[in-house]
Amino acid sequence: MEIAVALMGGKKVEAKVREFRIATDQPKESGGSGSAPTPFDLFLGSVAACSGYYVLGFCQARNISTEGIRVVMRTEHDPEKKMIGKISIEIVLPPEFPERYRDPVVRAADVCSVKKHILDPPDFETYATVGGSRI
């Protein structure tokens, strides 16, 4: 997969993923205009959305209503590392959610492919080219 990135001026950057354009910006306090999520916000949002996707698929496969189900992700900052130290994903189930599926729906959310890539990260390589030649 190739994702092309355009530098849009100010602090705005846009990534083209397939036929979609994903706009990002920085908050006003970081010199941006706050017109779009930051790239890091999108990263965190992808973890939460992926978990939600697996919860949705679990319910749809079993004809369980998704009404009243919410997925809430929370982060805890590690001041020593100056990074996120913990991510918690809460699946809020309504009382009528079948009891026998309560643990399995958590396991379903846990197989999120974004999370799997965080836990077993790919190798990263960054390089520059000039005139098509790698430098």
N, CA, C and O of each residue as an XYZ file, in Angstrom:
540
protein
N       0.848     -1.174      0.000
C       0.000      0.000      0.000
C       0.890      1.232      0.000
O       1.914      1.274      0.683
N       0.495      2.220     -0.763
C       1.210      3.489     -0.772
C       0.264      4.584     -0.311
O      -0.879      4.656     -0.763
N       0.736      5.428      0.581
C      -0.024      6.576      1.066
C       0.789      7.815      0.723
O       1.911      7.985      1.201
N       0.217      8.676     -0.106
C       0.906      9.904     -0.503
C       0.504     11.026      0.456
O      -0.662     11.155      0.826
N       1.486     11.827      0.848
C       1.262     12.919      1.796
C       1.534     14.246      1.107
O       2.556     14.410      0.440
N       0.617     15.191      1.271
C       0.776     16.537      0.718
C       0.942     17.526      1.865
O       0.220     17.461      2.860
N       1.888     18.433      1.720
C       2.123     19.494      2.698
C       1.257     20.672      2.272
O       1.491     21.270      1.221
N       0.262     21.005      3.083
C      -0.797     21.923      2.665
C      -0.587     23.373      3.110
O      -1.425     24.229      2.824
N       0.491     23.654      3.787
C       0.716     25.007      4.281
C       0.312     25.128      5.732
O      -0.476     24.327      6.235
N       0.847     26.118      6.400
C       0.611     26.237      7.835
C       1.124     24.979      8.499
O       2.248     24.551      8.236
N       0.328     24.391      9.341
C       0.681     23.115      9.987
C      -0.163     21.968      9.435
O      -0.233     20.895     10.034
N      -0.801     22.202      8.293
C      -1.712     21.207      7.716
C      -0.970     20.228      6.815
O      -0.123     20.614      6.010
N      -1.306     18.965      6.970
C      -0.781     17.877      6.149
C      -1.964     17.004      5.760
O      -2.872     16.781      6.561
N      -1.949     16.515      4.536
C      -3.046     15.669      4.064
C      -2.477     14.366      3.519
O      -1.535     14.368      2.726
N      -3.059     13.262      3.953
C      -2.646     11.942      3.472
C      -3.737     11.390      2.561
O      -4.923     11.443      2.886
N      -3.316     10.859      1.416
C      -4.275     10.239      0.503
C      -4.164      8.729      0.659
O      -3.153      8.120      0.308
N      -5.229      8.144      1.194
C      -5.294      6.698      1.425
C      -6.394      6.152      0.527
O      -7.574      6.450      0.712
N      -5.987      5.348     -0.450
C      -6.902      4.892     -1.483
C      -7.586      6.121     -2.088
O      -6.903      7.029     -2.560
N      -8.910      6.165     -2.081
C      -9.610      7.320     -2.665
C      -9.973      8.382     -1.609
O     -10.692      9.334     -1.909
N      -9.482      8.216     -0.398
C      -9.824      9.132      0.693
C      -8.697     10.106      0.979
O      -7.518      9.771      0.861
N      -9.074     11.298      1.353
C      -8.108     12.311      1.786
C      -8.297     12.532      3.276
O      -9.400     12.832      3.733
N      -7.225     12.384      4.025
C      -7.279     12.540      5.480
C      -6.525     13.817      5.832
O      -5.301     13.888      5.715
N      -7.274     14.813      6.260
C      -6.687     16.100      6.621
C      -6.234     16.070      8.077
O      -6.919     15.537      8.949
N      -5.061     16.658      8.318
C      -4.587     16.813      9.691
C      -4.123     18.259      9.879
O      -3.800     18.959      8.919
N      -4.102     18.675     11.123
C      -3.640     20.006     11.489
C      -3.102     19.903     12.905
O      -3.172     18.842     13.526
N      -2.581     20.973     13.402
C      -2.119     21.045     14.779
C      -3.036     22.001     15.536
O      -3.668     22.868     14.933
N      -3.107     21.844     16.846
C      -3.936     22.774     17.627
C      -3.368     24.195     17.550
O      -2.199     24.391     17.216
N      -4.200     25.166     17.860
C      -3.782     26.569     17.820
C      -2.578     26.822     18.720
O      -1.692     27.600     18.367
N      -2.540     26.168     19.881
C      -1.417     26.386     20.808
C      -0.100     25.813     20.283
O       0.965     26.086     20.839
N      -0.175     25.013     19.205
C       1.039     24.469     18.578
C       1.304     25.113     17.223
O       2.106     24.605     16.439
N       0.636     26.225     16.944
C       0.875     26.947     15.704
C      -0.043     26.588     14.555
O       0.073     27.158     13.470
N      -0.945     25.662     14.771
C      -1.892     25.290     13.724
C      -3.171     26.096     13.846
O      -3.265     27.017     14.658
N      -4.148     25.743     13.035
C      -5.439     26.428     13.113
C      -6.501     25.577     13.805
O      -7.631     26.024     14.000
N      -6.133     24.344     14.176
C      -7.098     23.475     14.852
C      -8.245     23.046     13.954
O      -9.343     22.768     14.434
N      -7.992     22.991     12.638
C      -9.064     22.699     11.685
C      -9.299     21.206     11.467
O     -10.275     20.824     10.821
N      -8.424     20.367     11.995
C      -8.542     18.922     11.789
C      -7.808     18.231     12.930
O      -7.042     18.871     13.650
N      -8.033     16.934     13.103
C      -7.288     16.210     14.136
C      -5.789     16.187     13.820
O      -5.380     16.315     12.666
N      -4.991     16.022     14.864
C      -3.552     15.852     14.652
C      -3.303     14.431     14.149
O      -4.155     13.559     14.321
N      -2.156     14.189     13.537
C      -1.847     12.811     13.139
C      -1.906     11.842     14.329
O      -2.360     10.708     14.182
N      -1.450     12.286     15.500
C      -1.482     11.409     16.666
C      -2.912     11.132     17.118
O      -3.220     10.023     17.555
N      -3.792     12.137     17.014
C      -5.212     11.910     17.320
C      -5.800     10.841     16.407
O      -6.572      9.988     16.846
N      -5.423     10.898     15.126
C      -5.918      9.891     14.178
C      -5.384      8.506     14.512
O      -6.100      7.513     14.391
N      -4.128      8.441     14.930
C      -3.547      7.169     15.352
C      -4.352      6.578     16.510
O      -4.751      5.414     16.470
N      -4.585      7.391     17.541
C      -5.358      6.894     18.688
C      -6.788      6.553     18.276
O      -7.345      5.545     18.711
N      -7.372      7.397     17.440
C      -8.731      7.128     16.959
C      -8.817      5.834     16.179
O      -9.837      5.146     16.223
N      -7.745      5.493     15.458
C      -7.770      4.245     14.695
C      -7.781      3.031     15.613
O      -8.390      2.012     15.286
N      -7.115      3.131     16.756
C      -7.144      2.027     17.731
C      -8.565      1.845     18.253
O      -9.083      0.729     18.300
N      -9.189      2.956     18.645
C     -10.551      2.892     19.187
C     -11.549      2.410     18.129
O     -12.390      1.554     18.405
N     -11.446      2.968     16.915
C     -12.372      2.581     15.847
C     -12.210      1.115     15.469
O     -13.194      0.430     15.189
N     -10.971      0.633     15.460
C     -10.716     -0.768     15.133
C     -11.376     -1.681     16.169
O     -12.010     -2.673     15.809
N     -11.230     -1.351     17.433
C     -11.872     -2.144     18.488
C     -13.392     -2.129     18.304
O     -14.056     -3.157     18.435
N     -13.922     -0.955     18.000
C     -15.362     -0.840     17.755
C     -15.808     -1.671     16.569
O     -16.882     -2.273     16.595
N     -14.996     -1.707     15.541
C     -15.306     -2.505     14.362
C     -15.439     -3.989     14.720
O     -16.353     -4.665     14.249
N     -14.528     -4.487     15.548
C     -14.589     -5.896     15.932
C     -15.769     -6.188     16.855
O     -16.342     -7.276     16.796
N     -16.135     -5.241     17.698
C     -17.335     -5.392     18.530
C     -18.566     -5.439     17.624
O     -19.440     -6.287     17.800
N     -18.628     -4.527     16.657
C     -19.737     -4.493     15.707
C     -19.848     -5.810     14.945
O     -20.935     -6.377     14.838
N     -18.728     -6.293     14.417
C     -18.740     -7.547     13.671
C     -19.170     -8.727     14.518
O     -19.897     -9.603     14.047
N     -18.722     -8.756     15.779
C     -19.116     -9.821     16.708
C     -20.633     -9.826     16.866
O     -21.276    -10.872     16.771
N     -21.194     -8.648     17.109
C     -22.644     -8.557     17.327
C     -23.424     -8.895     16.057
O     -24.421     -9.616     16.111
N     -22.977     -8.381     14.931
C     -23.676     -8.658     13.678
C     -23.667    -10.145     13.342
O     -24.662    -10.667     12.840
N     -22.571    -10.829     13.610
C     -22.478    -12.257     13.309
C     -23.432    -13.081     14.157
O     -23.774    -14.206     13.791
N     -23.866    -12.532     15.290
C     -24.754    -13.254     16.209
C     -26.138    -12.635     16.292
O     -26.939    -13.009     17.149
N     -26.422    -11.693     15.407
C     -27.711    -10.985     15.398
C     -28.033    -10.365     16.753
O     -29.175    -10.404     17.209
N     -27.011     -9.790     17.393
C     -27.193     -9.096     18.669
C     -27.329     -7.613     18.363
O     -26.510     -7.047     17.639
N     -28.339     -6.995     18.899
C     -28.535     -5.560     18.689
C     -27.339     -4.780     19.237
O     -26.820     -5.089     20.310
N     -26.919     -3.778     18.493
C     -25.817     -2.926     18.947
C     -26.320     -1.661     19.638
O     -25.534     -0.807     20.047
N     -27.633     -1.559     19.761
C     -28.204     -0.384     20.426
C     -27.744     -0.352     21.884
O     -27.862     -1.339     22.610
N     -27.225      0.789     22.290
C     -26.776      0.958     23.667
C     -25.344      0.507     23.920
O     -24.838      0.667     25.030
N     -24.686     -0.051     22.916
C     -23.291     -0.464     23.084
C     -22.397      0.720     22.720
O     -22.607      1.384     21.706
N     -21.416      0.967     23.549
C     -20.433      2.017     23.279
C     -19.038      1.457     23.528
O     -18.844      0.593     24.383
N     -18.098      1.953     22.788
C     -16.693      1.620     23.023
C     -16.001      2.923     23.392
O     -16.054      3.898     22.643
N     -15.355      2.931     24.548
C     -14.689      4.138     25.049
C     -13.228      3.798     25.312
O     -12.917      2.874     26.062
N     -12.344      4.556     24.686
C     -10.917      4.348     24.901
C     -10.371      5.510     25.725
O     -10.688      6.674     25.478
N      -9.550      5.167     26.701
C      -8.915      6.177     27.550
C      -7.407      5.946     27.537
O      -6.936      4.811     27.450
N      -6.670      7.032     27.625
C      -5.221      6.925     27.672
C      -4.705      7.507     28.979
O      -5.287      8.432     29.545
N      -3.603      6.943     29.441
C      -2.920      7.461     30.631
C      -1.509      7.842     30.222
O      -0.797      7.065     29.586
N      -1.122      9.043     30.596
C       0.195      9.571     30.238
C       1.250      9.050     31.210
O       1.024      8.999     32.419
N       2.396      8.668     30.672
C       3.549      8.272     31.482
C       4.488      9.476     31.510
O       5.172      9.749     30.524
N       4.528     10.206     32.647
C       5.335     11.427     32.698
C       6.828     11.172     32.541
O       7.559     12.042     32.067
N       7.280     10.007     32.929
C       8.699      9.686     32.813
C       9.111      9.526     31.346
O      10.132     10.061     30.914
N       8.310      8.790     30.600
C       8.593      8.573     29.178
C       8.115      9.738     28.306
O       8.562      9.901     27.170
N       7.195     10.547     28.858
C       6.550     11.638     28.106
C       5.792     11.077     26.898
O       5.782     11.654     25.811
N       5.164      9.938     27.137
C       4.354      9.261     26.126
C       3.150      8.639     26.826
O       3.031      8.693     28.051
N       2.279      8.061     26.050
C       1.168      7.325     26.638
C       1.726      6.052     27.257
O       2.478      5.315     26.620
N       1.349      5.803     28.506
C       1.817      4.621     29.216
C       0.809      3.497     29.230
O       1.172      2.331     29.391
N      -0.478      3.844     29.060
C      -1.515      2.809     29.106
C      -2.705      3.244     28.264
O      -3.101      4.410     28.265
N      -3.260      2.283     27.552
C      -4.499      2.477     26.798
C      -5.509      1.484     27.337
O      -5.252      0.280     27.376
N      -6.665      1.994     27.755
C      -7.750      1.135     28.241
C      -8.934      1.272     27.305
O      -9.320      2.378     26.926
N      -9.505      0.139     26.937
C     -10.683      0.129     26.072
C     -11.838     -0.484     26.847
O     -11.796     -1.649     27.241
N     -12.858      0.316     27.054
C     -14.056     -0.128     27.784
C     -15.183     -0.367     26.789
O     -15.493      0.497     25.968
N     -15.785     -1.532     26.867
C     -16.958     -1.840     26.056
C     -18.146     -1.743     26.985
O     -18.333     -2.585     27.864
N     -18.945     -0.716     26.788
C     -20.113     -0.471     27.636
C     -21.291     -1.241     27.034
O     -21.761     -0.932     25.938
N     -21.751     -2.238     27.769
C     -22.833     -3.100     27.288
C     -24.129     -2.770     28.014
O     -24.110     -2.481     29.210
N     -25.245     -2.809     27.314
C     -26.532     -2.606     27.987
C     -26.889     -3.833     28.824
O     -26.388     -4.924     28.552
N     -27.735     -3.679     29.826
C     -28.084     -4.805     30.699
C     -28.645     -6.018     29.951
O     -28.474     -7.155     30.392
N     -29.313     -5.775     28.822
C     -29.922     -6.898     28.087
C     -28.938     -7.631     27.178
O     -29.321     -8.592     26.510
N     -27.670     -7.194     27.139
C     -26.672     -7.890     26.329
C     -26.525     -9.307     26.890
O     -26.365     -9.473     28.099
N     -26.577    -10.328     26.032
C     -26.537    -11.715     26.523
C     -25.288    -11.984     27.384
O     -24.157    -11.727     26.970
N     -25.529    -12.498     28.571
C     -24.438    -12.741     29.522
C     -23.378    -13.679     28.960
O     -22.187    -13.493     29.213
N     -23.799    -14.682     28.202
C     -22.833    -15.661     27.683
C     -21.884    -15.064     26.652
O     -20.868    -15.679     26.328
N     -22.196    -13.868     26.125
C     -21.338    -13.228     25.133
C     -20.507    -12.073     25.698
O     -19.785    -11.415     24.950
N     -20.595    -11.824     26.978
C     -19.890    -10.669     27.564
C     -18.371    -10.827     27.510
O     -17.677     -9.895     27.104
N     -17.849    -11.958     27.899
C     -16.401    -12.175     27.793
C     -15.964    -12.340     26.327
O     -14.935    -11.789     25.934
N     -16.718    -13.081     25.522
C     -16.314    -13.221     24.114
C     -16.269    -11.902     23.339
O     -15.434    -11.751     22.447
N     -17.141    -10.950     23.655
C     -17.105     -9.674     22.922
C     -15.833     -8.896     23.277
O     -15.300     -8.161     22.446
N     -15.355     -9.060     24.503
C     -14.082     -8.429     24.891
C     -12.939     -9.073     24.118
O     -12.052     -8.378     23.623
N     -12.956    -10.383     24.015
C     -11.907    -11.079     23.256
C     -11.946    -10.677     21.781
O     -10.906    -10.573     21.131
N     -13.155    -10.452     21.259
C     -13.284    -10.026     19.858
C     -12.636     -8.659     19.656
O     -11.928     -8.450     18.671
N     -12.869     -7.740     20.568
C     -12.267     -6.411     20.459
C     -10.754     -6.488     20.557
O     -10.045     -5.675     19.964
N     -10.267     -7.451     21.294
C      -8.823     -7.603     21.502
C      -8.059     -8.048     20.253
O      -6.834     -7.930     20.220
N      -8.742     -8.553     19.234
C      -8.038     -8.998     18.032
C      -7.892     -7.881     16.994
O      -7.520     -8.140     15.849
N      -8.179     -6.673     17.386
C      -8.041     -5.508     16.510
C      -6.678     -5.504     15.835
O      -5.650     -5.623     16.503
N      -6.667     -5.369     14.525
C      -5.409     -5.426     13.773
C      -4.505     -4.230     14.051
O      -3.284     -4.359     13.961
N      -5.067     -3.075     14.386
C      -4.229     -1.924     14.736
C      -3.466     -2.229     16.022
O      -2.263     -1.979     16.113
N      -4.166     -2.764     17.007
C      -3.522     -3.136     18.271
C      -2.438     -4.184     18.037
O      -1.355     -4.096     18.616
N      -2.720     -5.168     17.197
C      -1.734     -6.212     16.910
C      -0.451     -5.611     16.336
O       0.647     -6.072     16.648
N      -0.590     -4.589     15.502
C       0.590     -3.956     14.910
C       1.362     -3.114     15.924
O       2.568     -2.918     15.773
N       0.689     -2.625     16.936
C       1.383     -1.896     18.000
C       2.165     -2.887     18.857
O       3.308     -2.627     19.233
N       1.545     -4.012     19.158
C       2.179     -5.012     20.011
C       3.325     -5.749     19.307
O       4.262     -6.211     19.957
N       3.245     -5.855     17.997
C       4.305     -6.495     17.207
C       4.620     -5.556     16.040
O       4.213     -5.811     14.907
N       5.343     -4.473     16.321
C       5.490     -3.416     15.315
C       6.331     -3.827     14.118
O       7.236     -4.654     14.222
N       6.005     -3.222     12.970
C       6.831     -3.454     11.784
C       8.143     -2.686     11.922
O       8.270     -1.802     12.768
N       9.099     -3.030     11.095
C      10.332     -2.248     11.022
C      10.020     -0.953     10.275
O       9.236     -0.955      9.326
N      10.628      0.142     10.699
C      10.454      1.423     10.037
C      11.750      1.795      9.330
O      12.843      1.532      9.832
N      11.616      2.402      8.173
C      12.761      2.886      7.422
C      12.370      4.249      6.856
O      11.314      4.384      6.237
N      13.206      5.248      7.064
C      12.963      6.576      6.524
C      14.179      6.967      5.704
O      15.311      6.840      6.169
N      13.953      7.442      4.488
C      15.067      7.840      3.632
C      14.606      8.952      2.717
O      13.407      9.202      2.598
N      15.544      9.623      2.070
C      15.238     10.694      1.124
C      15.703     10.277     -0.256
O      16.606      9.454     -0.404
N      15.064     10.866     -1.276
C      15.504     10.689     -2.654
C      15.598     12.065     -3.310
O      14.892     12.998     -2.928
N      16.450     12.171     -4.272
C      16.568     13.371     -5.091
C      16.578     12.910     -6.535
O      17.422     12.107     -6.933
N      15.639     13.419     -7.319
C      15.556     13.020     -8.726
C      15.352     11.529     -8.903
O      15.799     10.954     -9.896
N      14.682     10.898     -7.951
C      14.410      9.473     -8.030
C      15.526      8.591     -7.513
O      15.381      7.369     -7.469
N      16.647      9.198     -7.116
C      17.777      8.415     -6.585
C      17.836      8.549     -5.075
O      17.740      9.645     -4.522
N      17.991      7.451     -4.446
C      18.079      7.422     -2.986
C      19.405      8.017     -2.525
O      20.464      7.722     -3.079
N      19.323      8.859     -1.499
C      20.555      9.447     -0.969
C      20.838      8.928      0.428
O      21.836      9.311      1.039
